[in-house]
Structures are given as structure tokens and as C-alpha cells.
Amino acid sequence: MEDKKIIQQLELEMSLAKSPNMLADIKETYYKDPGILRVEKADKKQKTETGVKSRRKIFGFASAIAASLAVIIMAAVFLPGLLNGDSDTPTPGLAYTLIDDSYYEVSIGTATAKNIVIASEHNGKPVKRIAGDGFMNTDIESVKMPDCITVIGDGFDDGEIPVGAFARCKNLVNVVISKNITSIGDFAFAHCYNLKSILIPDSVTSIGYGAFVGCTSLKSVTIGNGVTSIGEFAFSGCTELTSIIVSDGNTVYKSVNNCILTKDGKTLILGSNTGVIPSGVTSIGNSAFGGCTGLTNITIPDSVTSIGSNAFSNCTDLTSVAIGNGVTSIGDFAFRGCTELTSIIVSDGNTVYKSVNNCLLTKDGKTLILGFKTSVIPNSVTSIDRGAFSGCAGLTSVIIPNNVKSIDSNAFSDCTDLTSVTIGNGVTSISGSAFYGCTGLTSIIVSDGNTVYKSVNNCLLTKDGKTLILGCKTSVIPNSVISIGNSAFGGCTDLTSVTIPDSVTSIGNWAFYNCTGLTSITIPDSVTSIGWGAFFGCTGLTSIIIPNNVKSIGSNAFSYCTGLTNIVIPDSVTSIGNLAFVGCTGLTSVTIPDSVTSIGENAFQDCSKLTIYCEAESKPAGWSESWNPDNRPVVWGYKG
């Protein structure tokens, strides 16, 4: 009989533990004293010491055990979920920031849970917004948003990797977007590599720039009827995307053949690996098929009149393109990075373009719009257009015929397998960035008959030898050079050292941009100016001596030179440009003489270890108010 009562008491205790009030007490007790989980062990010890002296004591003891078991069992069942955020209980540790004294913005804070549940209110005020970088680069696997969330904040492109609310959450596979969200910000889910599907609720009106860029596992997208704006690159690089559905009630967009179109069916906004361009489409939007790596061939119907910039960029499996007779406009870099493209055919009836030798040309044959690794430049060509061969990784050598007069910007940029360039005698204009990022380039030859350019020591120079237009990793700068031109060595990542001769007086804008392998450079006293971004991203540089005759240091001149540890600005310098040393995370000291009368905005931003030594007694009037935006330590009146 007593055993039966004990069992009944246990059942009673367990039933009480299932009530919401009891659950709340268990949670509160746990957070105040995690030691509660040791109750069972203590009770067992007590039982051993005291024994069973009476049925009353047995019954009371059983009650204690029952209560403890209830706590333990509920803790075991509930707390792992609570700590991992897989219940409706808000995840502990999230940070809530009060905005305009009316609502809160949420971010990761100190939370370590994999499955995030965001609270609907905090301190009596609603949580309405997710911070633009709130959960970026964390290990979260799922997010549940309360209905009061209305905005996922805008991220931004910091010049290196996009910043966004959930950007680079590589384990994020499941997102439940609040049914009241109106805006998904720029780069919000950029590079969430494991996100497989997304449902945009009817409340959303805008999807930001690059919102889902680089979500390489994203297979399906469903867009509600409220969306009226989709930003450029919103789904670029979603390499597995095969299904796109727009709700029938949407008044701005519709889906046809796994493509998103404007409601009238005339503009194609977004395509996919399985997308087929419907007849009736007149315009293919910017980046519409960008990064569709599963796309192998495309036929552009006769109804299409324009192809936007980057429309098919980085479609790395694309082998053939057929262009209808209606196309009259093709945007910049439309087929950039289509490394397997070997065939391009234009309908004979097209009045603006034609195809010859696997090149896309203007109808008169004079301008080369697009080429690839099997192209042979026809003799009729006089101009190679902007980005014509850009990103053509399989191109190993190029001969520019004598009839060609101009090579436009980025014409051969990022042709990483290109080793040799031969330039004919007719070329009179070459853009400074024409061969940017051609990391394999070792040989530059200009025909002797060219009246504007010549080649010396694997350098492309003006005919008088005074300006260096293009260099490569095997270049030796001749003593005749006075000026190193804009982007001359830009993107030359295999360049390890360079000696600038005493003849040089100026280093142009972006001259050594992103030369990440550069570890040593000698700048002579003859140099008086260092241009914008001249050494931007030269992460291998550990030291650099700025000559005594330099008068100005351009904007971004040493940005993201993360290996630099100290800089001494000479007395000759009078101005330092905006962002000149931004992101120099290894920089520990900079000495600024009192000759410097002007420093631009954010000149020393994100220099987290920096101490600044200034000869001036206080901030000169010509220095920007934000010259030192992170308030790094400053020693004024420094005498060395």
C-alpha cells in the first residue's frame, strides 16, 4: 500500500513539473544555480547515511526524490534545447541595442548556441531589427525570428569580404524569416554556403544588393507577392540554384522557366542553372545568370535587344553561346570568367554584331567585344574593347595584330595563365589596367615599328622610355623611367621584390596594387609623390622607407599593408590622404612630423595596435576630424 502511495506521489510530482509555471521555476533556478543538477547525487548520499526509519520518512524522502527527479529530468530534456536555442525560448547571451528609445536591434553578443531564437521584446520594448553585421561569421545553424522583426539591416562591402547580418554563417541551413519583415538588407545572407532554400514572405518589399550572393548550396527560392525591388547581385554565385518561384499575386515580378521576369515578361532579372530564356524577353538584366556554374549553353532569342553587365559572368561550365538577331547592346564583362567558352555564334540577321574566329565583333569587324582562349584576333580589328578577354584563364599567349590601335581598360585583366604578350606596331593607346592581374606574365614584346611604345627588360614603356606602362614579375625597371604609371604592376601577385631607380620621381595610382607577394621594395630619394592606392593590399611588405623628398602620400596608399609594423613620415611630407593606412593591423607606431598640415578622413582606421607620435602640440586645423577614427593613443609634442 505504501509503495502504491509512493508511486502516486512520484506521478503527482512529475505532473506538476509539466506545468508552465514549474518550467519557468526550473529555468530560473538553473540559471541562478547550475549546481541543482547535483541534487540527485546529494540525495542518494543522504539516503545511504540515514536509512529508512519510518514510512513517513520514506514517503517524505520519496517526495524529495520525486521533486529532484522532476527537476533533473526537465533539466535534461529542456536545458540542452534551451542552451542550443532549439525551443521557443529566447537564446541567452544575445545583445540588444536600444534604438531611438523605442525599439531594440539584436546581434550575437556572447551567445554560443547553434540554434538562435530571438526575443520578441527586451526590457518592455519590441525587438524590430537585426543588426547589419549582427550574426556575421558565426557558427549558427538556424534562426527563428519573432513576428515583430521588420528589418534585416544593410551590410556593406568593405573592399575585401562583404559584411552582412548573417554573412559567412557557413553552417546556417534553416532560416524562418519573420512574417512582418519588410526589408532584407544588402549582403544579409552573403556566402551562407549551406543555406539550401529560402522562403521570402509576402511582407518583404525589398531584397538588397548581394543579399544571397555566393550561397553555393541554395537550390530553391520562393518569393512572396510583396517584393517590388530586387537588388543587383542578389542571387549571384548561387551555383546550385535550379528552382525559382514567384507568388502569383506579385504585381512586379513573375517566374517563368525558372527565371524571374518583370511582370510584363520583358526583362529577365534572375536566371538559374536550369533557366531557359522565354521568348518575349527584350532585356537580360545585370548579373542575371552570374555564377550559374551548371549552365552549359545558352540561346538568346531574337526578341532580346540588350544583355546587361556581368549577365553571364563566371558561368564556368558555359561552352557555347548563340546570340539572336535582335541584340543591339552588350554590357561590360557580360561573359567575364566563362573559362570554358569555346563557341560564340551570332545570327546572320543581326545588324550590330557578328562572330569571326570565335570572337564577338561589331558588324563592321573593327571592335572586338568578346574573345576567349580559342579566339584568333581578326586583322580587321582596330580596337579591343573593355574587358574583352577579362578572366579568360585558359589564354596562354596573345598576339595583337598591327591593325589594332587601342586596347581598352581590363581588356586582358585576370588572364592568369597568360605568359606572353606581343603588341603590333599599330597600337597607340593602352589602358593602364589592360593587363591587370595577369599573374603568369613573363614576356612583353612590342614590335620595333611601333611609334608610341617600346619594350625593355620585359617592361612596356612609352617610346621615350620615361613612363612605365606595364610590368610583370620578371621586369627590371630601366634607368630611363621617370614615372611608374597607374596600375603598372597591379595584381602582380608573384612579384617579390623591385628596385626603383634614382630616375623615378612619381609612383602612380594603384601602381603596385595587391602585389601580395612583394616583400621588399627600395624607393629612392628622387621620388616626390606616391599615388592613390600605390601599395594597397601589399600584405607581404614588412617595412618601407618613405624618402625625404616625398611631399604627398595619396589616399589608400598603404591600405591593408598588414605586415607593416612601423612608419616614419619624413619632414618633406605635407599631406596624407584619406584612408592612407586603413587596415594596417600590424602597425604599432607612426611618427608624423609637424610639416604635415593635412590628413584625410579615416587615415588610420582599423589600425588596432597603433600608437601615433606627433611633433605637433595639438591637432592642426587642416587635419580631418576623423583622421584617427578609432581614437588610437596619440603622443602630442613628440620630440623623438
Residue pairs with C-beta under 8 A, 6 or more apart in sequence:
2 55
2 58
2 59
5 59
6 58
6 59
6 62
9 59
9 62
9 63
9 66
10 62
10 65
10 66
10 69
12 66
13 63
13 66
13 67
13 69
13 70
14 66
14 69
14 70
14 73
16 22
16 70
17 23
17 26
17 70
17 71
17 73
17 74
22 70
22 74
23 74
23 78
26 71
26 74
26 75
26 78
27 78
27 79
27 82
27 89
29 36
29 71
30 36
30 37
30 75
30 79
31 92
36 71
36 75
37 72
37 75
39 68
39 71
39 72
40 68
40 69
40 72
43 64
43 65
43 68
47 61
50 57
52 58
52 61
78 87
81 87
81 89
82 89
82 92
83 92
83 113
84 113
84 114
84 115
85 91
85 111
85 113
85 114
85 115
85 116
85 117
85 142
85 144
86 115
86 117
86 142
87 117
88 117
88 144
89 117
90 117
90 118
90 119
91 111
91 113
91 115
91 116
91 117
91 118
92 111
92 113
93 109
93 110
93 111
93 112
93 113
94 106
94 107
94 108
94 109
94 111
94 116
94 118
94 119
95 106
95 107
95 108
95 109
95 110
96 104
96 105
96 106
96 109
96 119
96 122
96 123
96 127
97 104
97 105
97 106
97 107
97 131
98 104
98 123
98 125
99 105
99 128
99 129
102 125
103 125
103 126
103 127
103 128
103 129
104 121
104 122
104 123
104 125
104 126
104 127
104 128
104 129
105 127
105 128
105 129
105 130
105 131
105 134
105 153
106 118
106 119
106 127
106 129
106 130
106 131
106 134
107 130
107 131
107 133
107 134
107 135
108 134
108 135
108 138
108 140
113 140
114 139
114 140
114 141
114 142
114 171
115 140
115 141
115 142
115 144
116 135
116 140
116 142
116 143
116 144
117 144
118 127
118 130
118 143
118 144
118 145
118 146
118 149
119 127
119 146
120 126
120 127
120 146
120 147
120 148
121 127
121 148
126 148
127 146
127 148
127 149
128 148
128 149
128 150
128 151
129 149
129 150
129 151
129 152
129 153
130 145
130 149
130 151
130 152
130 153
130 165
131 153
131 165
132 153
132 154
132 155
132 156
132 163
132 164
132 165
132 185
132 186
133 153
133 155
133 163
133 164
133 165
133 167
134 153
134 165
134 166
135 143
135 165
135 166
135 169
136 155
136 163
136 164
136 165
136 166
136 167
136 168
136 169
137 167
137 168
137 169
138 169
139 169
139 170
139 171
140 166
140 169
140 171
140 172
141 171
141 172
141 173
141 174
142 172
142 173
142 174
142 175
142 176
143 166
143 172
143 174
143 175
143 176
144 176
145 176
145 177
145 178
145 181
146 178
147 178
147 179
147 180
148 178
148 180
149 178
149 180
149 181
150 178
150 180
150 181
150 182
150 183
150 203
151 181
151 182
151 183
151 185
152 165
152 166
152 181
152 183
152 184
152 185
152 188
153 165
153 185
153 188
154 185
154 186
154 187
154 208
155 162
155 163
155 164
155 165
155 167
155 185
155 186
155 187
155 188
155 190
155 208
156 162
156 163
156 186
156 187
157 163
157 187
157 210
159 560
160 560
161 167
161 168
161 191
162 187
162 190
162 191
162 210
162 213
163 187
164 185
164 186
164 187
164 188
164 189
164 190
164 210
164 211
165 185
165 187
165 188
165 189
166 172
166 175
166 188
166 189
166 192
167 187
167 188
167 189
167 190
167 191
167 192
168 190
168 191
168 192
169 189
169 192
170 191
170 192
170 193
170 194
171 194
172 189
172 192
172 194
172 195
173 194
173 195
173 196
175 189
175 195
175 198
177 184
177 198
177 199
177 200
177 201
177 204
178 201
178 203
179 201
179 202
179 203
180 203
181 201
181 203
181 204
182 203
182 204
182 205
182 206
182 226
183 204
183 205
183 206
183 208
184 200
184 204
184 206
184 207
184 208
184 211
185 208
185 211
186 208
186 209
186 210
186 211
186 231
187 208
187 209
187 210
187 211
187 213
188 208
188 211
188 212
189 195
189 198
189 211
189 212
189 215
190 210
190 211
190 212
190 213
190 214
190 215
191 213
191 214
191 215
192 212
192 215
193 214
193 215
193 216
193 217
194 217
195 212
195 215
195 217
195 218
196 217
196 218
196 219
196 220
197 218
197 219
197 220
197 221
197 222
198 212
198 218
198 220
198 221
198 222
199 222
199 224
200 207
200 221
200 222
200 223
200 224
200 227
201 224
201 226
202 224
202 225
202 226
202 247
202 249
203 224
203 226
204 224
204 226
204 227
205 226
205 227
205 228
205 229
206 227
206 228
206 229
206 230
206 231
207 223
207 227
207 229
207 230
207 231
207 234
208 231
208 234
209 231
209 232
209 233
209 234
210 231
210 232
210 233
210 234
210 236
211 231
211 234
211 235
212 218
212 221
212 234
212 235
212 238
213 233
213 234
213 235
213 236
213 237
213 238
214 236
214 237
214 238
214 291
215 235
215 237
215 238
216 237
216 238
216 239
216 240
217 240
218 235
218 238
218 240
218 241
219 240
219 241
219 242
219 243
220 241
220 242
220 243
220 244
220 245
221 235
221 241
221 243
221 244
221 245
222 245
222 246
222 247
223 244
223 245
223 246
223 247
223 250
223 253
223 255
223 260
224 247
224 250
225 247
225 248
225 249
225 250
225 251
226 250
227 246
227 250
227 252
227 253
228 251
228 252
229 252
230 253
230 260
230 269
230 270
232 286
232 287
233 287
233 290
234 270
235 241
235 270
236 287
236 290
236 291
236 310
237 290
237 291
237 314
238 272
238 291
238 292
239 273
239 291
239 292
239 293
239 294
240 273
240 294
241 272
241 273
241 292
242 258
242 272
242 273
242 274
242 294
243 258
243 272
243 274
244 255
244 258
244 259
244 260
244 270
244 272
244 275
245 255
246 253
246 254
246 255
246 260
248 254
250 263
251 263
252 262
252 263
253 260
253 261
253 262
253 263
253 269
254 260
254 261
254 262
254 263
254 265
255 261
256 265
256 278
257 275
257 276
257 277
257 278
258 271
258 272
258 274
258 275
258 276
259 268
259 269
259 270
259 271
259 272
259 275
259 276
259 277
259 278
259 288
260 268
260 269
260 270
261 267
261 268
261 269
261 278
261 281
262 269
265 278
265 280
265 281
266 280
266 281
266 282
266 283
267 281
267 282
267 283
267 284
267 285
268 277
268 278
268 281
268 283
268 284
268 285
268 288
269 285
269 288
270 285
270 288
271 277
271 284
271 288
271 289
271 292
271 295
272 289
272 292
273 292
273 293
273 294
273 295
274 294
275 289
275 292
275 295
277 284
277 298
277 299
277 300
277 301
277 304
278 301
279 301
279 303
280 303
281 301
281 303
281 304
282 303
282 304
282 305
282 306
282 326
283 304
283 305
283 306
283 308
284 300
284 304
284 306
284 307
284 308
284 311
285 308
285 311
286 308
286 309
286 310
286 311
286 331
287 308
287 309
287 310
287 311
287 313
288 308
288 311
288 312
289 295
289 298
289 311
289 312
289 315
290 310
290 311
290 312
290 313
290 314
290 315
291 313
291 314
291 315
292 312
292 315
293 314
293 315
293 316
293 317
294 317
295 312
295 315
295 317
295 318
296 317
296 318
296 319
296 320
297 318
297 319
297 320
297 321
297 322
298 312
298 318
298 320
298 321
298 322
299 322
299 324
300 307
300 321
300 322
300 323
300 324
300 327
301 324
301 326
302 324
302 325
302 326
302 347
302 349
303 324
303 326
304 324
304 326
304 327
305 326
305 327
305 328
305 329
306 327
306 328
306 329
306 330
306 331
307 327
307 329
307 330
307 331
307 334
308 331
308 334
309 331
309 332
309 333
309 334
310 331
310 332
310 333
310 334
310 336
311 331
311 334
311 335
312 318
312 321
312 334
312 335
312 338
313 333
313 334
313 335
313 336
313 337
313 338
313 391
314 336
314 337
314 338
314 391
315 335
315 337
315 338
316 337
316 338
316 339
316 340
317 340
318 335
318 338
318 340
318 341
319 340
319 341
319 342
319 343
320 341
320 342
320 343
320 344
320 345
321 335
321 341
321 343
321 344
321 345
322 345
322 347
323 344
323 345
323 346
323 347
323 350
323 353
323 355
323 360
324 347
324 350
325 347
325 348
325 349
325 350
325 351
326 350
327 346
327 350
327 352
327 353
328 351
328 352
329 352
330 353
330 360
330 369
330 370
332 386
332 387
333 387
333 390
333 391
333 410
334 370
335 341
335 370
335 372
336 387
336 390
336 391
337 390
337 391
337 393
337 414
338 372
338 391
339 373
339 391
339 392
339 393
339 394
340 394
341 372
342 358
342 372
342 373
342 374
343 358
344 355
344 358
344 359
344 360
344 370
344 372
345 355
346 353
346 354
346 355
346 360
350 363
351 363
352 362
352 363
353 360
353 361
353 362
353 363
353 369
354 360
354 361
354 362
354 363
354 365
355 361
356 365
356 378
356 380
357 375
357 376
357 377
357 378
358 371
358 372
358 374
358 375
358 376
359 368
359 369
359 370
359 371
359 375
359 376
359 377
359 378
359 381
360 368
360 369
360 370
360 371
361 367
361 368
361 369
361 378
361 380
361 381
362 369
364 380
365 378
365 380
365 381
366 380
366 381
366 382
366 383
367 381
367 382
367 383
367 384
367 385
368 377
368 378
368 381
368 383
368 384
368 385
368 388
369 385
369 388
370 385
370 388
371 377
371 384
371 388
371 389
371 392
372 389
372 392
372 394
372 395
373 392
373 393
373 394
373 395
373 396
375 389
377 384
377 398
377 399
377 400
377 401
377 404
378 401
379 401
379 403
380 403
381 401
381 403
381 404
382 403
382 404
382 405
382 406
382 426
383 404
383 405
383 406
383 408
384 400
384 404
384 406
384 407
384 408
384 411
385 408
385 411
386 408
386 409
386 410
386 411
387 408
387 409
387 410
387 411
387 413
388 408
388 411
388 412
389 395
389 398
389 411
389 412
389 415
390 410
390 411
390 412
390 413
390 414
390 415
391 413
391 414
391 415
392 412
392 415
393 414
393 415
393 416
393 417
394 417
395 412
395 415
395 417
395 418
396 417
396 418
396 419
396 420
397 418
397 419
397 420
397 421
397 422
398 412
398 418
398 420
398 421
398 422
399 422
399 424
400 407
400 421
400 422
400 423
400 424
400 427
401 424
401 426
402 424
402 425
402 426
402 447
402 449
403 424
403 426
404 424
404 426
404 427
405 426
405 427
405 428
405 429
406 427
406 428
406 429
406 430
407 427
407 429
407 430
407 431
407 434
408 431
408 434
409 431
409 432
409 433
409 434
410 431
410 433
410 434
410 436
411 431
411 434
411 435
412 418
412 421
412 434
412 435
412 438
413 433
413 434
413 435
413 436
413 437
413 438
413 491
414 436
414 437
414 438
414 491
415 435
415 437
415 438
416 437
416 438
416 439
416 440
417 440
418 435
418 438
418 440
418 441
419 440
419 441
419 442
419 443
420 441
420 442
420 443
420 444
420 445
421 435
421 441
421 443
421 444
421 445
422 445
422 446
422 447
423 430
423 444
423 445
423 446
423 447
423 450
423 453
423 455
423 460
424 447
424 450
425 447
425 448
425 449
425 450
425 451
426 450
427 446
427 450
427 452
427 453
428 451
428 452
429 452
430 453
430 460
430 469
430 470
432 469
432 470
432 485
432 486
432 487
432 488
432 490
432 508
432 510
433 486
433 487
433 490
433 510
434 470
435 441
435 470
436 487
436 490
436 491
437 490
437 491
437 514
438 472
438 491
438 492
439 473
439 491
439 492
439 493
439 494
440 494
441 472
441 473
441 492
442 458
442 472
442 473
442 474
443 458
443 472
443 474
444 455
444 458
444 459
444 460
444 470
444 472
444 475
445 455
446 453
446 454
446 455
446 460
448 454
450 463
451 463
452 462
452 463
453 460
453 461
453 462
453 463
453 469
454 461
454 462
454 463
454 465
455 461
456 465
456 478
456 480
457 475
457 476
457 477
457 478
458 471
458 472
458 474
458 475
458 476
459 468
459 470
459 471
459 475
459 476
459 477
459 478
459 481
460 468
460 469
460 470
460 471
461 467
461 468
461 469
461 478
461 480
461 481
462 469
464 480
465 478
465 480
465 481
466 480
466 481
466 482
466 483
467 481
467 482
467 483
467 484
467 485
468 477
468 481
468 483
468 484
468 485
468 488
469 485
469 488
470 485
470 488
471 477
471 488
471 489
471 492
471 495
472 489
472 492
472 495
473 492
473 494
473 495
473 496
475 489
475 498
476 499
477 484
477 498
477 499
477 500
477 501
477 504
478 501
479 501
479 502
479 503
480 503
481 501
481 503
481 504
482 503
482 504
482 505
482 506
483 504
483 505
483 506
483 508
484 500
484 504
484 506
484 507
484 508
484 511
485 508
485 511
486 508
486 509
486 510
486 511
486 531
487 508
487 509
487 510
487 511
487 513
488 508
488 511
488 512
489 495
489 498
489 511
489 512
489 513
489 515
490 510
490 511
490 512
490 513
490 514
490 515
491 513
491 514
491 515
492 512
492 515
493 514
493 515
493 516
493 517
494 517
495 512
495 515
495 517
495 518
496 517
496 518
496 519
496 520
496 540
497 518
497 519
497 520
497 521
498 512
498 518
498 520
498 521
498 522
499 521
499 522
500 507
500 521
500 522
500 523
500 524
500 527
501 524
502 524
502 525
502 526
503 526
504 524
504 526
504 527
505 526
505 527
505 528
505 529
506 527
506 528
506 529
506 531
507 523
507 527
507 529
507 530
507 531
507 534
508 531
508 534
509 531
509 532
509 533
509 534
509 554
510 531
510 532
510 533
510 534
510 536
511 531
511 534
511 535
512 518
512 521
512 534
512 535
512 538
513 533
513 534
513 535
513 536
513 537
514 536
514 537
514 538
515 535
515 537
515 538
515 540
516 537
516 538
516 539
516 540
517 540
518 538
518 540
518 541
519 540
519 541
519 542
520 541
521 535
521 541
521 544
523 530
523 544
523 545
523 546
523 547
524 547
525 547
525 548
525 549
526 547
526 549
527 547
527 549
527 550
528 549
528 550
528 551
529 550
529 551
529 552
529 554
530 546
530 550
530 552
530 553
530 554
530 557
531 554
531 557
532 554
532 555
532 556
532 557
532 577
533 554
533 555
533 556
533 557
533 559
534 554
534 557
534 558
535 541
535 544
535 557
535 558
535 561
536 556
536 557
536 558
536 559
536 560
536 561
537 559
537 560
537 561
538 558
538 561
538 563
539 560
539 561
539 562
539 563
540 563
541 561
541 563
541 564
542 563
542 564
542 565
543 564
543 565
543 566
544 558
544 561
544 564
544 567
545 568
546 553
546 567
546 568
546 569
546 570
546 573
547 570
547 572
548 570
548 571
548 572
549 570
549 572
550 570
550 572
550 573
551 572
551 573
551 574
551 575
552 573
552 574
552 575
552 576
552 577
553 569
553 573
553 575
553 576
553 577
553 580
554 577
554 580
555 577
555 578
555 579
555 580
555 600
556 577
556 578
556 579
556 580
556 582
557 577
557 580
557 581
558 564
558 567
558 580
558 581
558 584
559 579
559 580
559 581
559 582
559 583
559 584
560 582
560 583
560 584
561 581
561 584
562 583
562 584
562 585
562 586
563 586
564 584
564 586
564 587
565 586
565 587
565 588
565 589
566 587
566 588
566 589
566 590
567 581
567 587
567 589
567 590
567 591
568 590
568 591
569 576
569 590
569 591
569 592
569 593
569 596
570 593
571 593
571 595
572 595
573 593
573 595
573 596
574 595
574 596
574 597
574 598
575 596
575 597
575 598
575 599
575 600
576 592
576 596
576 598
576 599
576 600
576 603
577 600
577 603
578 600
578 601
578 602
578 603
578 624
579 600
579 601
579 602
579 603
579 605
580 599
580 600
580 603
580 604
581 587
581 590
581 603
581 604
581 607
582 602
582 603
582 604
582 605
582 606
582 607
583 605
583 606
583 607
584 604
584 606
584 607
584 610
585 606
585 607
585 608
585 609
586 609
587 607
587 609
587 610
588 609
588 610
588 611
589 610
589 611
589 612
589 613
590 604
590 610
590 611
590 612
590 613
591 613
591 615
591 638
591 640
592 599
592 612
592 613
592 614
592 615
592 616
593 615
594 614
594 615
594 616
596 616
596 620
597 620
597 622
598 622
598 623
599 622
599 623
599 624
599 627
600 624
600 627
601 624
601 626
601 627
601 629
602 624
602 626
602 627
602 629
603 624
603 627
603 628
604 610
604 612
604 627
604 628
604 629
604 630
604 632
605 629
605 630
606 630
607 630
607 632
608 630
610 632
610 633
611 632
611 633
611 634
611 635
612 628
612 632
612 633
612 634
612 635
613 634
613 635
613 638
613 640
614 634
614 635
614 636
614 637
614 638
615 637
615 638
615 639
615 640
616 636
616 637
617 636
617 637
618 636
619 627
628 634
